[in-house]
Amino acid sequence: MAARRDPLAEYNKRRDFSETREPKGTRSHSRSNRKRFLVQKHDATRLHYDFRLEWDGVLKSWAVTRGPSLNPRDKRLAVRTEDHPLAYGDFEGTIPEKQYGGGTVMLWDTGWWEPENDPDEGLREGKLTFHLHGERLQGGWALVRMRPRPGEKRENWLLIKEGDDIATEDGEILLEDHQTSVTTGRTMDEIAAGEGERKKHVWASNRSTSENLRAGAVDPPSTKQSKSPTLSTRTISEGQRKRKEASAVTPETPKPATKSGGKSQVKAAKASSTKDSSTAAEETVLGVRITHPERILFEGQSISKLDLARYYAVVADRMLPYAAEHLLSLVRAPQGVKGPRFYQKHASEGFPDEIKEVPVTESSGETENYMYVRDAKGLVAAVQMGTLEFHIWGSRFDKLETPDRLVFDLDPDEGLDFAVVKAAAMALRDALDEIGLTSLPMVTGGKGAHVIVPLVARATWPEAKAFAKTFAQGFAEREPDNFVATMSKEKRKGRIFIDWLRNERGATAIAPYSTRARSGGPVATPISWDELSALEAANGFRIPDILERIESGIDPWRDLAKVRQSLTRKILDKLGVEDVD
């Protein structure tokens, strides 16, 4: 069998690594389920923008001569270049003049991308369509290969913006408004002069923890920064932002509404410390200002507000695939678990820009602004506003009427042993498997467990609700001594309530990797079925445990994105679901 061609051979051949600081070409694979994209502004023989998409262990690359445009009528020439290593996505600096590509390189944008067609086929056939989720480039895009002219050796493509809400006739405004690095804030001239160069890279939320560590994204913490004895040896990252306050409502009755091996320590970067007018110390995490960073939020673990912000900066890589762009309800407790708290689902005036909002029509016909986050900065900004818990809708805000998961919340009556909960979860798993649906467990950080069914967003909320209700009631009818499918506390005695009501429009459930507003700061933790059988409680995972799992490469839901299933008519009929209102 012929050896597979090294996709980085051309990259390595063209560079003298004793002269250039560019990384050597070594093929690797990201641990993140999300594939990175980036744009580097490159002032070489002529100024251009290098557009790169992570695929098959490398960065597929195009040189866009005039840069990307937000106007769909602008078809920008994108010349295919050699594949680059993933590590090139962290490169910013100057390539020596006599070296290949000599000139200044700025990391102009970074984020993640999701293909709409098979990338291998698209690259082969000459049309690649995808969505970008970056700091500056967002929405739908396409790369289309041009028909080669006789004798033409280079591979010419066109980079075209899709006509969506992000598009605009003023396509040039994107390049005019963004003249600095997305990570270091430097201009091209400052980069060329070596001004403000950082010895350590900024923590990037679209890379895994291990990738950030290998890229040198952190410095050892000072003892002043973290007063938590638990986190001081495993503290986290640091790097680089309406309506009136909503009244408190209960989680059980949300108002219906209208998105590496090894055990190396995770270390925190040194945050710049400033004083405000009241002389209270402040810190920054991912560019978000954290006031009262020393305030202890979880007494049992001595976890400070700064510790919590750093935790979410690190865990974002794991959490965002399930929580990003899902409407949020927040449990806010600005004084910590011992202070007052309230449950908020509508956006408020004064919230940071990193917490996005979108108008949603509620069942009453009225429209309210709901919250969501896109990235790690959004999670950190929510912590700054006193958030201890993140509860998410079961659908993305841009596909609001079609859920991308089902949640069966197993809520045991007081006094029931966790072993009973485990047995119940496995019974639900087996029943779902018989129907043809794969499920995954999560311990909630409380006393129960969630059995989660990932879905391709096709079925409607009424279909999801009808399925969940029929499924839960079937269990309760077959085993009335063990299960109940109604909320009544009286009927729940000695039984497990299968809460299927999480599966209706407007309902929420605790997000994976969210802390809980309870003593000690337990964390809602995704686990495997094998892990569940060995657990002794649903609230046994704390922040240090999650960090250790990340550093050890433990990710029980790693293959979740590969699960492609939906509530088909065949499945609904098999369960006998008829009443879909």
N, C-alpha and C positions, 0 to 999 in steps of 0.2 A: 504494500500500500504506500502510495506516495506521501511524503511528509507534508503536513499542512504549511502553507506559506506563512511566514511571520508577517503579520499586518503592519508591524512597526519597523521592518527592515529598512524601508525607504527613509523613514524619519531618522533613524540612527545613522544611516549612510551619509546624510546631508550635513551632519553636525559634528563639530569637534568639541567634545565635552570638557576638554582641558581648557577651552577658551570661553565657552558660553555657560551661563548658569542655568540654562534650560534643563529640565530633568531628563535622564536617560530613558529611552523607550523600553519599558517593561510592561507587558500585558498583565492586567489585573482585573478584578471584578469587585464592584462596590457591594457592601453588605446591605445597603438600603434597597427597599423594594422600588424606590423611585429612581428613574434614570436622570442623570444630570444634564443640563444644557448650559452653555455659557457663550458669551460674546467677548472677544478681546479686540480692543481698538489698537491697531498696529500701524505705526508710522515707519514703514520700510522704504522701498524705492518710491512708493506712493502710499498715501494714507488709505487704509481700508479697514474693514471690520471682519475678523475671523469668527465665523459662526460654527459652533461645535455641538454635536449631539452624542451623548454616551450610548454606545451600542456594542455588544459582543466584546466587552473588555477594553475597548478603545474609544477615542473621541473621533467620530466621523466629522470631517472638516471641509468648510467651504470659505473662500475669500470673497466677501461681498464688497465690491469696489466702492459703492456709494453708501453703504450701510443700510440697515433695515428701514423700511418706511411703513407707516400706519395706514397709508392710502392703498386700498386694494388695486387701484389702477396702475400703481407704480410696480413694475416688474423688474426687480433689482438683479443684476447679473451676479451670480454666485459661482465662482470657479472652484471646482472640486480639487482639493489638495490632499496630501498624504495624511493617513491616519495619525493621530497624536495619542500619547499615553494619557491615562486619566489624571496623572499627577500634573499634567500641563494646565489643568483647570485652576491650579493655585498660582500659576506663574504670572508675575507682574514685575517688570524691570526693563533693563536695556540689553539687547543682544548686540555684541561687538560688531562694529561697522563692516568688517571683512568676512563675517560669518553669514551663513545662509539666513535670510530674513533680517539682516542687521537693522536695528532701529529700536524704537521705544514701544513697549507693550503695556497696555492698561487693561485690567479686568473690568470691563464696562458693564457687564450684566451676568447674573448667575441665577439659577433656579432649577426646576425640573420640568420634564416634558413627558407627554403621554401620546403615543402614536394612535392614529385613527385607522391605519391599515398596517399590514405586516411589514415591519421595517426592512427585512431582508428582501421581500418581494418588491417593496417600493424602491429600494436602491437598485435592484436588478432591472426593474421595468421602467424606472425613470420618473416616478411620482411618489412623493412621500408627504402625507398630510398628518398634522399633529397639532396639539394644543401646548402652549408654553405657559408656565407658571413662574415668572421671574420677577425681579424687582422692577424691571422696566419694560420687558416684552411679555405680553400676555395674550390670551385668546388663541384663535385658530390661525394657522399658517400652512403654507405648502412650499415644497421644493420640487420643481419640475425641470427635468433635463431637456435641453434643447437638442434638436437634431444636428449632428456634427456636419460641418462642411468638409468637402474633399480636402484631405491632407491635414486636417485640423487634429492636433494631438491632445490638447487640453479638453477636459470634460466640463462643459458649460451648463450651468443650471440657472433657474430663476427663483428667487425668494419672493413669495407673494403673500401679502396679508389677506386673510379671509374677511369677508364683509360681515362683521359682527359688531357688538356694542363697543368694542375697543377701537374699531377702525375710525379714521377721521380723514377728511380731505386734506388737512394740513399734515402731510406725511413727514415733513422735515422737522416738525416741532420736537419729535422724539430726540433727535440728535442735537438740536439746538439747546434743549433744556437740560441735557445731561452731558456735562463736559468733564466730569470727575469720575474717579474709580468708585465702583460700587462697594468696595471693601475698605480702602484706605482713605478715600476722599481726596486723593491727589489729582492734580491736572497732569496732562502729558508733559508739560515743561518741568513740573516738580519731580515727576518720575525720572525724566531724562537727567535731571541734575542730582538725583539721589536724595532729594529732600524728603524728610518725614518718613523714610523707609522703616518699616516695622521689623524688628528682629523675629517677632512671632506673628503668625497669620491670625486673622480674625476667625473666630469660631463660626463655621458655616452650617446653618440648620439643615441644608440639603445633603450633608455628608454624614456618615455614621460617626459615632463617637471615636472609634478606633482610627478612622480616616483623619478626623480632626487632630487627634493626638500625633499621628505620624506626620501630619503637615506642620506640626509645631504650633498649634493654635492656642496653647495655654502656657502660663508660667506658674511656678509654685506659688501657692497662696501665702499671704502674710498672716501672722497669727491674729492681727487686728481685724482681718476681713471676716473670719468665721469663728464665732464663739461656740459653735456646736462641737462638743467632743466627739460626737458620732460622725460628723461630716468632715472634721478637720483633716483627716487623712484620705478622704475620698470626695473632697468638695468638687464643685462643678465648673462650668465654663463661664467665660466673660468675653465679650468682644465689642461689637459695636452696640413707634410712637405709636341720644341726645334727646334728646327729650328729657323731661323731668324724671327724677328717681322713681322707678316703679315700686309699687307697694309689695310687701312680701306675700307670696303665695306658697302653698304646700306642693312638694314634688309629686304627691299622689294625685293632685287634681289640677294639672296645668290647663290654662285656658286654651281652647282649641285655636289654632293659628293658621293664619293665611299663607342651607351647605359643610471578635478577632482573638481571637484567642488570647490566652494569658490573663493574668490578674493584675495588670499594671494599674496603679492608682490613677483616678481621674483627678486632675489638678486644676485649680482655678487661676485664671489670669488676674494680674493685679489690677484692681479697679481704681480709677482716679478718685480720690476722696475730696469732696468740697463741702462747704458750709453754706446753708441758706441763711436768710435774714434772721431766723430764729436760732441759729447756730447748730441746728440739727444736722448730723452727718448724712451724706448722700453717697450713693454708689451708682454705677451704671452696669447693666447687663444687656448685651446685644444692642447698645445704644439707648436703651430705655432707662430713664432716671428712676432709681429706687429710693424713695424717701423712707426714713426710719428703718434703715436696713438691719439694725440691731434688734428690732422688736421680735420677741419670741412668739411664734405662732402656735407651735406644738410643744407644750411643756414637757411631755414625757420623753421626747427626743431632743429637746433644746434646739429645735429647728427655727432659725431666724427667717425673717422676710427675705433677706439676701440669699440665704441657703435655698429657699423655695424657688426664687427666681432663677437661680443657677440650675436647680434640678430640672425645671421645665426647659431651659436652654439646651440641656443635654438630652433629655428624654423626647424632645420634639421629633427627632428622627424616627422614633418608634410610634409616637402618638399621632402625629399629623396624618398619616395615611388613613386613619379612621375618624379623625376629628376635624380636619381642615375643611372649610367651606360647608360645614354642617351648622345649622342654626344652633345657637348656644343658650342655655340657661345657666346662670352662675350662682353658686352659693358664696356670698361675700361675708367675711368676718374680719373687718379691718383690725380689730384688736386681738385676733387669734381665737382659738377654739373656746376660750373661757369668756369671751366677750359676746356682745349681741351679734346676730347674724340675720341675713335676709336672702331671699331667693329672687333673682332678677332675670327676666327674660326679654325685656325691652331695653333698647339703647337709651343712654342718658346723656345729657349735655355734660361736657367736661371730660368725657372718656377719651383716652389717647387715640390718635389716628390709626394705630396698629390694630385696634379693635374695629373691624369693619361693620357696616350696617346696611340693611336692605329692607325696603318696604314689603310687608307681607299682608295680604288680605286675610282677615280672620273670618271665622264662621258667621260672625255677626254682620259681616259686610264692611266693617270698619278696617282701616289700614293702620298698622303699627310698624315701627322700625325695630327689626330684630338684629341680633349680633351674630357675628361669625369671625373666625380668624383664618388667615391664609398661611401663616408661617410662625416660626419660633418667637419672633418679636411680639406677635399677637398674644401668645401664651404668657410671655413675661410681662407684657403690659397689663394683662388681666390680674396677675399677681400684684403688680403695683397698685391696682384698685382694690386690693384686699380679697381677691378670689382664692378660695381654698378647694372648691370643687367645680369641675366642668361637666355639665350634662348636655348631651347632644341629641338632636333629632336623628331619626333613622334615614334621612335623605339629605342630599346636598341642596344648597339653596338654588342652584341653577337647574335642578331636576326635582323640584320640591314635591311633586305629586307621585313620584315613583321611588319607594324606599330601596336602599341598597343593603339592607340587613333586616333580620327579624331578631327580637330579643325575648327570650322566655326567662323571666326573673323568678327564681325559686326562693320564696320567702318563708322560712320555717317558723312555726309557732314557738313561743318561748319554751325553753326546756328541751327542745329536740336536739339531739346530738348532731354534729356536723357529718358524721358518718351517714346519717339518714339523707342529708342533702346530697352527698356524693353519690349515693345509690340512686337517688331520684334523677340527678343530672345524667347519669349513665343510661338510665332507662329512657329518658327523653332522646338521648343521642341515638340509641338503638332503634327507637321508633321512627325518628327522622330518617335514619339511614335506610330503613325499609321502604320509606316513601321515595327515596332517591335524593335526599338532601344531606349534604355534609354540614356538620356543626362543630363548633369549637367552644371550650369552656373558659370562663373568666371568673375568678373570685372577686367579690365586690369590695373588699375591705371592710365589710360589715359582718353579717352573719350568714349571708346567702351566697348564691352563685348564679351567674348568667349562662345560659346556653344560647349561643349566638349563631345564626344561620346567615352567612354572607350571600348576597344576591346581586345579580346583574339587574340594574334599575330598569325593570320593564313592567312588572305588575303594579297596579295602582294601590293606593292606601286602602280603599274598601276591600280589595281582594286580599291584601296582607292581613287586615284585621279579621276578615271572615275566616281565613285559613288558621290564624293563631287561635281564635276563639274555638273553632271546631276541634282543633288539635288538643288544646288544653282541657276542654270539656270532656273529650273522649277519654283522657287519662283519669279525670275525676270520676267519671261514670264507671270505668273498669275497676278502679281501685279507690273506692270512696273512703276507706279507712286510712289511706295514706295521702290522698290529694284532694284539693278543693280548687275550684276555678272562679270563685266569687270572693269579693273583698271583705265580706262580713267577718269581723273578728270572732264572733260567736261560733261560726261554722268552721273556723280555722283551728280550733283547739286540737292539739295533738297531730296536726296535719301540716302539709306543705302547700302553701298557696302558689299555684302556677300563674303568675301575673302576666297575662297575655295583652293587657291594656297598654303596654309600651309600644304596641304595634298599630297605632292609629295616628293620624295627622295631628301634630301639635304635641304629642307625648314625647318625653325625653327619657334617657337612661344615662347612668354614669359613664363617662368616657374611659376607654382603656388608658391606663397609666395615670389617671387622675388621682390626686390625693383625696382623702376624705376628711371632712371637718370633724374629726374625732380625736380623742386623746391618743397621743403617740404618732399621729399622722399615717395611718395605714393607707395603702395604695391599691386601687382596683387593678388587678394584675392578670394579663393574658397568660394562660398556662396550656399545657398539653393534657390530653386525657390520661396519659401515664402519670404525669405529675399530680393530677387531681387525686388519684387513688392513694397517694402517699401523704397528702396534706392533712394536717390536724385541725385547721381552722381556716376561715375565709378572710381573716384579717391579719394574717401572719407576715405579709410583706410590707416592709417599710422602705423609705427612700434609699438607705444604704444597700438594701437587698437588691433593689432595682438597678442601681448603679453597678453592682457586682455582676448582675446578670448581663448587663450590656457589655461590660468589659470582658466577660467570659464568652461572649458570642451567643448567649442563650436567647433565642428568639422563637418561641413555640409557634408563632403565627407567620413565620417567614414566608411560607408558601401560600398564604391566604389569597394573594392576588391571582394565583393560578386557578382558584376555584371559580368556575364559570357555571352558575346554575341560576334558575329563576323559577317563579311560581307559575308553571305552565298550566294550561287547561287540563292536561292529563293528570298532573299532580293534584289539582283542585278536585277533579272528578274522583280520583282514587281515594281521597279523604272524605268525599261526600259533601264538599262545600257547595252550597246552592245559594244561600242568602247573601248576595253581595249588593249592599245598598250604597 
